[in-house]
Amino acid sequence: MFGDIMGMMGKLKETQQKIEETKKRLDTVLVDEKSTDGLLEVTLTANRQIRSININDQLLEDKEQLEDYLVMILNKAIEKATAINEAELGAVAKSGMPNIPVWMDYFNKTFRILF
């Protein structure tokens, strides 16, 4: 039994290291989103860090429209980045601990919000 616990702890530490490596790699994965008319474009990393925002001069004339565009496009980009992030980190976690019960999926979704 003690050997099983030590084996699990070693596996957990290895998985934690792989998760950290994956997080670093996700800093290089870029997610682009732009408005349908091309007036606003944003780029985020898969870790949801904004890298760039490009605003067409036409949008600068209407503050309210610009604000609406920013909210809409940033939310879409964050949604895409989150999906990539969850898929990548989830795959690493499952590969490291394949016998995790189904209820752990809920825990993982809650846990990722904290980190």
N, CA, C and O atoms as CSV, one atom per row, in Angstrom:
chain,resi,resn,atom,element,x,y,z
A,1,MET,N,N,0.818,-1.186,0.000
A,1,MET,CA,C,0.000,0.000,0.000
A,1,MET,C,C,0.870,1.261,0.000
A,1,MET,O,O,0.597,2.209,-0.736
A,2,PHE,N,N,1.918,1.264,0.831
A,2,PHE,CA,C,2.803,2.424,0.905
A,2,PHE,C,C,3.483,2.668,-0.438
A,2,PHE,O,O,3.660,3.810,-0.860
A,3,GLY,N,N,3.862,1.571,-1.105
A,3,GLY,CA,C,4.482,1.683,-2.430
A,3,GLY,C,C,3.530,2.294,-3.439
A,3,GLY,O,O,3.938,3.085,-4.290
A,4,ASP,N,N,2.240,1.919,-3.342
A,4,ASP,CA,C,1.234,2.489,-4.241
A,4,ASP,C,C,1.103,3.995,-4.033
A,4,ASP,O,O,0.999,4.756,-4.994
A,5,ILE,N,N,1.109,4.412,-2.781
A,5,ILE,CA,C,0.987,5.838,-2.475
A,5,ILE,C,C,2.213,6.586,-2.994
A,5,ILE,O,O,2.084,7.664,-3.575
A,6,MET,N,N,3.387,6.022,-2.788
A,6,MET,CA,C,4.610,6.673,-3.269
A,6,MET,C,C,4.612,6.743,-4.794
A,6,MET,O,O,5.036,7.741,-5.378
A,7,GLY,N,N,4.139,5.681,-5.428
A,7,GLY,CA,C,4.045,5.680,-6.888
A,7,GLY,C,C,3.093,6.749,-7.387
A,7,GLY,O,O,3.374,7.444,-8.363
A,8,MET,N,N,1.960,6.873,-6.704
A,8,MET,CA,C,0.984,7.898,-7.082
A,8,MET,C,C,1.553,9.295,-6.875
A,8,MET,O,O,1.339,10.183,-7.701
A,9,MET,N,N,2.274,9.491,-5.782
A,9,MET,CA,C,2.862,10.802,-5.508
A,9,MET,C,C,3.894,11.162,-6.583
A,9,MET,O,O,3.961,12.306,-7.033
A,10,GLY,N,N,4.689,10.178,-6.985
A,10,GLY,CA,C,5.667,10.412,-8.048
A,10,GLY,C,C,4.985,10.754,-9.358
A,10,GLY,O,O,5.409,11.659,-10.076
A,11,LYS,N,N,3.922,10.017,-9.663
A,11,LYS,CA,C,3.159,10.266,-10.884
A,11,LYS,C,C,2.512,11.654,-10.842
A,11,LYS,O,O,2.474,12.365,-11.846
A,12,LEU,N,N,2.009,12.022,-9.672
A,12,LEU,CA,C,1.379,13.333,-9.509
A,12,LEU,C,C,2.400,14.456,-9.713
A,12,LEU,O,O,2.102,15.463,-10.356
A,13,LYS,N,N,3.593,14.280,-9.170
A,13,LYS,CA,C,4.644,15.289,-9.326
A,13,LYS,C,C,5.056,15.409,-10.798
A,13,LYS,O,O,5.264,16.512,-11.305
A,14,GLU,N,N,5.170,14.275,-11.468
A,14,GLU,CA,C,5.516,14.272,-12.890
A,14,GLU,C,C,4.423,14.969,-13.714
A,14,GLU,O,O,4.716,15.746,-14.622
A,15,THR,N,N,3.180,14.682,-13.384
A,15,THR,CA,C,2.053,15.310,-14.085
A,15,THR,C,C,2.041,16.806,-13.836
A,15,THR,O,O,1.783,17.584,-14.754
A,16,GLN,N,N,2.316,17.219,-12.605
A,16,GLN,CA,C,2.356,18.642,-12.273
A,16,GLN,C,C,3.432,19.353,-13.101
A,16,GLN,O,O,3.223,20.471,-13.570
A,17,GLN,N,N,4.574,18.701,-13.274
A,17,GLN,CA,C,5.654,19.282,-14.073
A,17,GLN,C,C,5.221,19.409,-15.536
A,17,GLN,O,O,5.494,20.421,-16.182
A,18,LYS,N,N,4.548,18.382,-16.055
A,18,LYS,CA,C,4.066,18.431,-17.438
A,18,LYS,C,C,3.018,19.529,-17.613
A,18,LYS,O,O,2.967,20.182,-18.655
A,19,ILE,N,N,2.191,19.730,-16.602
A,19,ILE,CA,C,1.188,20.798,-16.663
A,19,ILE,C,C,1.875,22.157,-16.737
A,19,ILE,O,O,1.470,23.015,-17.520
A,20,GLU,N,N,2.910,22.357,-15.928
A,20,GLU,CA,C,3.644,23.627,-15.959
A,20,GLU,C,C,4.309,23.847,-17.317
A,20,GLU,O,O,4.320,24.965,-17.831
A,21,GLU,N,N,4.864,22.781,-17.895
A,21,GLU,CA,C,5.477,22.883,-19.222
A,21,GLU,C,C,4.423,23.234,-20.271
A,21,GLU,O,O,4.673,24.036,-21.171
A,22,THR,N,N,3.254,22.630,-20.146
A,22,THR,CA,C,2.167,22.908,-21.086
A,22,THR,C,C,1.698,24.347,-20.958
A,22,THR,O,O,1.425,25.002,-21.964
A,23,LYS,N,N,1.603,24.846,-19.733
A,23,LYS,CA,C,1.210,26.249,-19.534
A,23,LYS,C,C,2.202,27.191,-20.218
A,23,LYS,O,O,1.800,28.175,-20.839
A,24,LYS,N,N,3.491,26.892,-20.104
A,24,LYS,CA,C,4.503,27.724,-20.759
A,24,LYS,C,C,4.343,27.665,-22.277
A,24,LYS,O,O,4.452,28.683,-22.961
A,25,ARG,N,N,4.085,26.467,-22.793
A,25,ARG,CA,C,3.897,26.311,-24.236
A,25,ARG,C,C,2.658,27.066,-24.704
A,25,ARG,O,O,2.658,27.647,-25.790
A,26,LEU,N,N,1.605,27.061,-23.895
A,26,LEU,CA,C,0.368,27.750,-24.266
A,26,LEU,C,C,0.554,29.264,-24.346
A,26,LEU,O,O,-0.260,29.958,-24.956
A,27,ASP,N,N,1.615,29.777,-23.736
A,27,ASP,CA,C,1.933,31.203,-23.885
A,27,ASP,C,C,2.362,31.537,-25.311
A,27,ASP,O,O,2.336,32.701,-25.714
A,28,THR,N,N,2.755,30.517,-26.075
A,28,THR,CA,C,3.186,30.743,-27.458
A,28,THR,C,C,2.088,30.429,-28.469
A,28,THR,O,O,2.244,30.705,-29.658
A,29,VAL,N,N,0.986,29.858,-28.006
A,29,VAL,CA,C,-0.141,29.553,-28.894
A,29,VAL,C,C,-1.027,30.797,-28.967
A,29,VAL,O,O,-1.565,31.249,-27.956
A,30,LEU,N,N,-1.169,31.339,-30.171
A,30,LEU,CA,C,-1.926,32.577,-30.339
A,30,LEU,C,C,-3.323,32.310,-30.889
A,30,LEU,O,O,-3.521,31.455,-31.753
A,31,VAL,N,N,-4.273,33.057,-30.369
A,31,VAL,CA,C,-5.670,32.981,-30.796
A,31,VAL,C,C,-6.041,34.349,-31.351
A,31,VAL,O,O,-5.959,35.359,-30.653
A,32,ASP,N,N,-6.451,34.366,-32.619
A,32,ASP,CA,C,-6.866,35.617,-33.256
A,32,ASP,C,C,-8.377,35.634,-33.410
A,32,ASP,O,O,-8.994,34.617,-33.727
A,33,GLU,N,N,-8.956,36.783,-33.184
A,33,GLU,CA,C,-10.397,36.969,-33.399
A,33,GLU,C,C,-10.588,38.362,-33.970
A,33,GLU,O,O,-9.976,39.324,-33.506
A,34,LYS,N,N,-11.446,38.465,-34.984
A,34,LYS,CA,C,-11.725,39.790,-35.526
A,34,LYS,C,C,-13.197,39.928,-35.846
A,34,LYS,O,O,-13.909,38.946,-36.055
A,35,SER,N,N,-13.629,41.167,-35.880
A,35,SER,CA,C,-15.023,41.452,-36.201
A,35,SER,C,C,-15.285,41.072,-37.655
A,35,SER,O,O,-14.366,41.024,-38.472
A,36,THR,N,N,-16.545,40.803,-37.964
A,36,THR,CA,C,-16.891,40.379,-39.322
A,36,THR,C,C,-16.549,41.443,-40.361
A,36,THR,O,O,-16.258,41.115,-41.511
A,37,ASP,N,N,-16.582,42.694,-39.971
A,37,ASP,CA,C,-16.245,43.768,-40.911
A,37,ASP,C,C,-14.755,44.126,-40.883
A,37,ASP,O,O,-14.310,45.006,-41.621
A,38,GLY,N,N,-13.987,43.441,-40.028
A,38,GLY,CA,C,-12.546,43.644,-39.975
A,38,GLY,C,C,-12.088,44.924,-39.299
A,38,GLY,O,O,-10.919,45.295,-39.405
A,39,LEU,N,N,-12.985,45.598,-38.612
A,39,LEU,CA,C,-12.617,46.869,-37.983
A,39,LEU,C,C,-11.862,46.699,-36.662
A,39,LEU,O,O,-11.184,47.619,-36.204
A,40,LEU,N,N,-11.983,45.525,-36.061
A,40,LEU,CA,C,-11.313,45.272,-34.783
A,40,LEU,C,C,-10.747,43.863,-34.799
A,40,LEU,O,O,-11.426,42.914,-35.190
A,41,GLU,N,N,-9.497,43.734,-34.369
A,41,GLU,CA,C,-8.858,42.424,-34.291
A,41,GLU,C,C,-8.074,42.340,-32.988
A,41,GLU,O,O,-7.366,43.274,-32.612
A,42,VAL,N,N,-8.211,41.200,-32.303
A,42,VAL,CA,C,-7.464,40.982,-31.067
A,42,VAL,C,C,-6.693,39.670,-31.170
A,42,VAL,O,O,-7.105,38.741,-31.863
A,43,THR,N,N,-5.582,39.618,-30.475
A,43,THR,CA,C,-4.775,38.408,-30.392
A,43,THR,C,C,-4.499,38.128,-28.925
A,43,THR,O,O,-4.036,38.996,-28.185
A,44,LEU,N,N,-4.794,36.893,-28.518
A,44,LEU,CA,C,-4.554,36.430,-27.151
A,44,LEU,C,C,-3.692,35.186,-27.211
A,44,LEU,O,O,-3.607,34.527,-28.247
A,45,THR,N,N,-3.051,34.865,-26.091
A,45,THR,CA,C,-2.409,33.561,-25.979
A,45,THR,C,C,-3.467,32.567,-25.508
A,45,THR,O,O,-4.547,32.961,-25.068
A,46,ALA,N,N,-3.153,31.288,-25.604
A,46,ALA,CA,C,-4.074,30.264,-25.108
A,46,ALA,C,C,-4.183,30.314,-23.587
A,46,ALA,O,O,-5.055,29.665,-23.009
A,47,ASN,N,N,-3.309,31.075,-22.935
A,47,ASN,CA,C,-3.415,31.318,-21.493
A,47,ASN,C,C,-4.210,32.588,-21.199
A,47,ASN,O,O,-4.225,33.076,-20.069
A,48,ARG,N,N,-4.863,33.112,-22.220
A,48,ARG,CA,C,-5.788,34.246,-22.108
A,48,ARG,C,C,-5.098,35.567,-21.747
A,48,ARG,O,O,-5.657,36.396,-21.029
A,49,GLN,N,N,-3.900,35.744,-22.246
A,49,GLN,CA,C,-3.183,37.010,-22.083
A,49,GLN,C,C,-3.290,37.784,-23.395
A,49,GLN,O,O,-2.976,37.251,-24.459
A,50,ILE,N,N,-3.731,39.028,-23.321
A,50,ILE,CA,C,-3.887,39.839,-24.529
A,50,ILE,C,C,-2.507,40.214,-25.064
A,50,ILE,O,O,-1.667,40.737,-24.331
A,51,ARG,N,N,-2.284,39.941,-26.348
A,51,ARG,CA,C,-1.015,40.283,-27.000
A,51,ARG,C,C,-1.151,41.545,-27.845
A,51,ARG,O,O,-0.242,42.373,-27.890
A,52,SER,N,N,-2.304,41.686,-28.521
A,52,SER,CA,C,-2.475,42.888,-29.338
A,52,SER,C,C,-3.952,43.172,-29.585
A,52,SER,O,O,-4.796,42.276,-29.567
A,53,ILE,N,N,-4.229,44.445,-29.816
A,53,ILE,CA,C,-5.557,44.903,-30.213
A,53,ILE,C,C,-5.343,45.894,-31.353
A,53,ILE,O,O,-4.640,46.892,-31.194
A,54,ASN,N,N,-5.951,45.612,-32.494
A,54,ASN,CA,C,-5.859,46.506,-33.647
A,54,ASN,C,C,-7.234,47.096,-33.917
A,54,ASN,O,O,-8.201,46.369,-34.145
A,55,ILE,N,N,-7.310,48.427,-33.890
A,55,ILE,CA,C,-8.574,49.138,-34.060
A,55,ILE,C,C,-8.488,49.996,-35.316
A,55,ILE,O,O,-7.580,50.816,-35.458
A,56,ASN,N,N,-9.433,49.803,-36.219
A,56,ASN,CA,C,-9.528,50.638,-37.407
A,56,ASN,C,C,-9.939,52.044,-36.986
A,56,ASN,O,O,-10.757,52.214,-36.083
A,57,ASP,N,N,-9.374,53.040,-37.637
A,57,ASP,CA,C,-9.679,54.440,-37.298
A,57,ASP,C,C,-11.173,54.750,-37.341
A,57,ASP,O,O,-11.654,55.614,-36.608
A,58,GLN,N,N,-11.893,54.053,-38.188
A,58,GLN,CA,C,-13.339,54.281,-38.304
A,58,GLN,C,C,-14.051,54.061,-36.965
A,58,GLN,O,O,-15.018,54.755,-36.652
A,59,LEU,N,N,-13.571,53.096,-36.179
A,59,LEU,CA,C,-14.197,52.814,-34.881
A,59,LEU,C,C,-13.912,53.893,-33.845
A,59,LEU,O,O,-14.650,54.025,-32.869
A,60,LEU,N,N,-12.871,54.649,-34.045
A,60,LEU,CA,C,-12.507,55.688,-33.079
A,60,LEU,C,C,-13.491,56.855,-33.073
A,60,LEU,O,O,-13.500,57.669,-32.149
A,61,GLU,N,N,-14.301,56.924,-34.094
A,61,GLU,CA,C,-15.285,58.009,-34.199
A,61,GLU,C,C,-16.517,57.781,-33.327
A,61,GLU,O,O,-17.255,58.720,-33.032
A,62,ASP,N,N,-16.738,56.523,-32.914
A,62,ASP,CA,C,-17.947,56.188,-32.150
A,62,ASP,C,C,-17.546,55.365,-30.926
A,62,ASP,O,O,-17.363,54.150,-31.016
A,63,LYS,N,N,-17.412,56.031,-29.795
A,63,LYS,CA,C,-16.953,55.385,-28.562
A,63,LYS,C,C,-17.835,54.201,-28.175
A,63,LYS,O,O,-17.320,53.144,-27.811
A,64,GLU,N,N,-19.140,54.361,-28.246
A,64,GLU,CA,C,-20.061,53.295,-27.847
A,64,GLU,C,C,-19.912,52.071,-28.748
A,64,GLU,O,O,-19.922,50.939,-28.264
A,65,GLN,N,N,-19.776,52.291,-30.042
A,65,GLN,CA,C,-19.592,51.177,-30.970
A,65,GLN,C,C,-18.268,50.465,-30.675
A,65,GLN,O,O,-18.209,49.235,-30.686
A,66,LEU,N,N,-17.222,51.224,-30.416
A,66,LEU,CA,C,-15.921,50.640,-30.089
A,66,LEU,C,C,-16.019,49.779,-28.834
A,66,LEU,O,O,-15.488,48.668,-28.798
A,67,GLU,N,N,-16.686,50.280,-27.822
A,67,GLU,CA,C,-16.852,49.510,-26.583
A,67,GLU,C,C,-17.600,48.211,-26.849
A,67,GLU,O,O,-17.218,47.159,-26.337
A,68,ASP,N,N,-18.667,48.277,-27.649
A,68,ASP,CA,C,-19.433,47.071,-27.988
A,68,ASP,C,C,-18.567,46.063,-28.730
A,68,ASP,O,O,-18.595,44.869,-28.430
A,69,TYR,N,N,-17.798,46.546,-29.698
A,69,TYR,CA,C,-16.908,45.675,-30.458
A,69,TYR,C,C,-15.886,45.008,-29.535
A,69,TYR,O,O,-15.660,43.801,-29.614
A,70,LEU,N,N,-15.279,45.800,-28.669
A,70,LEU,CA,C,-14.270,45.249,-27.761
A,70,LEU,C,C,-14.838,44.140,-26.889
A,70,LEU,O,O,-14.226,43.081,-26.746
A,71,VAL,N,N,-15.998,44.379,-26.310
A,71,VAL,CA,C,-16.622,43.361,-25.455
A,71,VAL,C,C,-16.898,42.098,-26.264
A,71,VAL,O,O,-16.566,40.995,-25.830
A,72,MET,N,N,-17.499,42.256,-27.430
A,72,MET,CA,C,-17.878,41.108,-28.246
A,72,MET,C,C,-16.655,40.311,-28.714
A,72,MET,O,O,-16.618,39.090,-28.562
A,73,ILE,N,N,-15.676,40.982,-29.270
A,73,ILE,CA,C,-14.521,40.296,-29.839
A,73,ILE,C,C,-13.616,39.723,-28.748
A,73,ILE,O,O,-13.104,38.614,-28.898
A,74,LEU,N,N,-13.414,40.451,-27.668
A,74,LEU,CA,C,-12.609,39.907,-26.568
A,74,LEU,C,C,-13.268,38.674,-25.959
A,74,LEU,O,O,-12.582,37.699,-25.656
A,75,ASN,N,N,-14.578,38.700,-25.775
A,75,ASN,CA,C,-15.270,37.526,-25.231
A,75,ASN,C,C,-15.138,36.319,-26.150
A,75,ASN,O,O,-14.928,35.203,-25.674
A,76,LYS,N,N,-15.257,36.525,-27.457
A,76,LYS,CA,C,-15.088,35.416,-28.406
A,76,LYS,C,C,-13.667,34.857,-28.346
A,76,LYS,O,O,-13.469,33.643,-28.337
A,77,ALA,N,N,-12.695,35.745,-28.306
A,77,ALA,CA,C,-11.300,35.306,-28.260
A,77,ALA,C,C,-10.997,34.568,-26.960
A,77,ALA,O,O,-10.297,33.555,-26.967
A,78,ILE,N,N,-11.517,35.070,-25.856
A,78,ILE,CA,C,-11.311,34.409,-24.560
A,78,ILE,C,C,-11.960,33.030,-24.565
A,78,ILE,O,O,-11.395,32.079,-24.025
A,79,GLU,N,N,-13.131,32.914,-25.166
A,79,GLU,CA,C,-13.813,31.619,-25.250
A,79,GLU,C,C,-12.973,30.616,-26.043
A,79,GLU,O,O,-12.828,29.467,-25.627
A,80,LYS,N,N,-12.423,31.038,-27.174
A,80,LYS,CA,C,-11.570,30.155,-27.978
A,80,LYS,C,C,-10.303,29.765,-27.206
A,80,LYS,O,O,-9.919,28.596,-27.177
A,81,ALA,N,N,-9.669,30.747,-26.591
A,81,ALA,CA,C,-8.441,30.485,-25.840
A,81,ALA,C,C,-8.703,29.536,-24.676
A,81,ALA,O,O,-7.892,28.655,-24.393
A,82,THR,N,N,-9.826,29.715,-24.009
A,82,THR,CA,C,-10.187,28.848,-22.886
A,82,THR,C,C,-10.398,27.416,-23.358
A,82,THR,O,O,-9.972,26.477,-22.685
A,83,ALA,N,N,-11.047,27.236,-24.500
A,83,ALA,CA,C,-11.277,25.890,-25.033
A,83,ALA,C,C,-9.948,25.192,-25.334
A,83,ALA,O,O,-9.777,24.015,-25.018
A,84,ILE,N,N,-9.022,25.913,-25.938
A,84,ILE,CA,C,-7.701,25.342,-26.226
A,84,ILE,C,C,-6.982,25.010,-24.926
A,84,ILE,O,O,-6.419,23.925,-24.784
A,85,ASN,N,N,-6.999,25.931,-23.986
A,85,ASN,CA,C,-6.341,25.757,-22.697
A,85,ASN,C,C,-6.879,24.530,-21.969
A,85,ASN,O,O,-6.109,23.694,-21.498
A,86,GLU,N,N,-8.197,24.428,-21.879
A,86,GLU,CA,C,-8.808,23.300,-21.169
A,86,GLU,C,C,-8.497,21.975,-21.853
A,86,GLU,O,O,-8.226,20.980,-21.181
A,87,ALA,N,N,-8.534,21.953,-23.182
A,87,ALA,CA,C,-8.252,20.715,-23.909
A,87,ALA,C,C,-6.811,20.266,-23.685
A,87,ALA,O,O,-6.556,19.091,-23.420
A,88,GLU,N,N,-5.878,21.194,-23.791
A,88,GLU,CA,C,-4.461,20.855,-23.630
A,88,GLU,C,C,-4.132,20.422,-22.200
A,88,GLU,O,O,-3.506,19.383,-21.989
A,89,LEU,N,N,-4.552,21.216,-21.231
A,89,LEU,CA,C,-4.251,20.874,-19.836
A,89,LEU,C,C,-5.015,19.629,-19.392
A,89,LEU,O,O,-4.499,18.829,-18.612
A,90,GLY,N,N,-6.231,19.465,-19.882
A,90,GLY,CA,C,-7.013,18.275,-19.553
A,90,GLY,C,C,-6.362,17.012,-20.083
A,90,GLY,O,O,-6.349,15.983,-19.407
A,91,ALA,N,N,-5.819,17.087,-21.298
A,91,ALA,CA,C,-5.149,15.927,-21.884
A,91,ALA,C,C,-3.916,15.543,-21.075
A,91,ALA,O,O,-3.653,14.360,-20.862
A,92,VAL,N,N,-3.166,16.535,-20.627
A,92,VAL,CA,C,-1.978,16.260,-19.811
A,92,VAL,C,C,-2.390,15.634,-18.481
A,92,VAL,O,O,-1.783,14.659,-18.038
A,93,ALA,N,N,-3.408,16.186,-17.852
A,93,ALA,CA,C,-3.863,15.663,-16.560
A,93,ALA,C,C,-4.370,14.233,-16.697
A,93,ALA,O,O,-4.062,13.381,-15.863
A,94,LYS,N,N,-5.140,13.968,-17.739
A,94,LYS,CA,C,-5.681,12.616,-17.923
A,94,LYS,C,C,-4.583,11.619,-18.269
A,94,LYS,O,O,-4.644,10.463,-17.851
A,95,SER,N,N,-3.572,12.056,-19.033
A,95,SER,CA,C,-2.491,11.134,-19.379
A,95,SER,C,C,-1.663,10.785,-18.145
A,95,SER,O,O,-1.134,9.679,-18.038
A,96,GLY,N,N,-1.555,11.729,-17.221
A,96,GLY,CA,C,-0.782,11.487,-16.011
A,96,GLY,C,C,-1.528,10.698,-14.962
A,96,GLY,O,O,-0.922,9.957,-14.188
A,97,MET,N,N,-2.828,10.847,-14.930
A,97,MET,CA,C,-3.664,10.160,-13.941
A,97,MET,C,C,-4.891,9.583,-14.656
A,97,MET,O,O,-5.998,10.091,-14.476
A,98,PRO,N,N,-4.712,8.534,-15.461
A,98,PRO,CA,C,-5.813,8.032,-16.293
A,98,PRO,C,C,-6.987,7.446,-15.513
A,98,PRO,O,O,-8.082,7.331,-16.065
A,99,ASN,N,N,-6.799,7.082,-14.283
A,99,ASN,CA,C,-7.874,6.452,-13.510
A,99,ASN,C,C,-8.630,7.435,-12.632
A,99,ASN,O,O,-9.281,7.037,-11.666
A,100,ILE,N,N,-8.545,8.717,-12.963
A,100,ILE,CA,C,-9.262,9.730,-12.191
A,100,ILE,C,C,-10.759,9.530,-12.404
A,100,ILE,O,O,-11.206,9.404,-13.544
A,101,PRO,N,N,-11.535,9.500,-11.332
A,101,PRO,CA,C,-12.984,9.325,-11.475
A,101,PRO,C,C,-13.630,10.472,-12.248
A,101,PRO,O,O,-13.075,11.566,-12.347
A,102,VAL,N,N,-14.801,10.202,-12.787
A,102,VAL,CA,C,-15.524,11.183,-13.591
A,102,VAL,C,C,-15.784,12.465,-12.813
A,102,VAL,O,O,-15.722,13.552,-13.388
A,103,TRP,N,N,-16.074,12.364,-11.520
A,103,TRP,CA,C,-16.368,13.573,-10.748
A,103,TRP,C,C,-15.186,14.523,-10.703
A,103,TRP,O,O,-15.350,15.705,-10.401
A,104,MET,N,N,-13.992,14.018,-11.000
A,104,MET,CA,C,-12.811,14.877,-10.998
A,104,MET,C,C,-12.838,15.874,-12.158
A,104,MET,O,O,-12.205,16.927,-12.082
A,105,ASP,N,N,-13.571,15.547,-13.238
A,105,ASP,CA,C,-13.685,16.500,-14.336
A,105,ASP,C,C,-14.277,17.810,-13.834
A,105,ASP,O,O,-13.830,18.890,-14.221
A,106,TYR,N,N,-15.279,17.710,-12.975
A,106,TYR,CA,C,-15.870,18.916,-12.399
A,106,TYR,C,C,-14.832,19.649,-11.551
A,106,TYR,O,O,-14.710,20.872,-11.620
A,107,PHE,N,N,-14.094,18.892,-10.757
A,107,PHE,CA,C,-13.054,19.486,-9.920
A,107,PHE,C,C,-12.020,20.203,-10.779
A,107,PHE,O,O,-11.600,21.315,-10.457
A,108,ASN,N,N,-11.609,19.560,-11.878
A,108,ASN,CA,C,-10.606,20.166,-12.751
A,108,ASN,C,C,-11.090,21.492,-13.314
A,108,ASN,O,O,-10.316,22.446,-13.388
A,109,LYS,N,N,-12.348,21.569,-13.711
A,109,LYS,CA,C,-12.878,22.818,-14.253
A,109,LYS,C,C,-12.894,23.896,-13.176
A,109,LYS,O,O,-12.611,25.059,-13.460
A,110,THR,N,N,-13.219,23.523,-11.958
A,110,THR,CA,C,-13.224,24.474,-10.859
A,110,THR,C,C,-11.790,24.850,-10.492
A,110,THR,O,O,-11.497,26.017,-10.234
A,111,PHE,N,N,-10.901,23.859,-10.472
A,111,PHE,CA,C,-9.507,24.044,-10.086
A,111,PHE,C,C,-8.789,24.985,-11.052
A,111,PHE,O,O,-7.998,25.823,-10.617
A,112,ARG,N,N,-9.052,24.859,-12.363
A,112,ARG,CA,C,-8.353,25.683,-13.353
A,112,ARG,C,C,-8.680,27.158,-13.189
A,112,ARG,O,O,-7.861,28.012,-13.529
A,113,ILE,N,N,-9.866,27.472,-12.672
A,113,ILE,CA,C,-10.240,28.862,-12.462
A,113,ILE,C,C,-9.314,29.495,-11.422
A,113,ILE,O,O,-9.002,30.684,-11.497
A,114,LEU,N,N,-8.886,28.696,-10.465
A,114,LEU,CA,C,-8.034,29.208,-9.402
A,114,LEU,C,C,-6.603,29.439,-9.861
A,114,LEU,O,O,-5.876,30.233,-9.265
A,115,PHE,N,N,-6.204,28.754,-10.907
A,115,PHE,CA,C,-4.810,28.856,-11.352
A,115,PHE,C,C,-4.797,29.314,-12.753
A,115,PHE,O,O,-3.727,29.473,-13.340
